[in-house]
């Protein structure tokens, strides 16, 4: 049984929560914190997925309020499927 991937809106909401928690006003500020280009954050929003390494950094920056699970729905789905198959 395949778990549904949360809609892109869920990842966008999580990224908005990151901004709120860290008192940021733009995606550019998220990018600056992670030392990346702002286009990367825009791509995450468009794709509905944050790379796992960046999601872990964000989880640490937000002191666990926004977790990698919130930011990496495909990774969560794939991991669940692997565990179910074992």
Secondary structure, DSSP 8 states (H G I E B T S, - for coil): -------HHHHHHHHHHHHHHTT--SHHHHHHHHTS-HHHHHHHHHHT---HHHHHHHHHHTTTSS-HHHH-HHHHHHHHHHHHH-
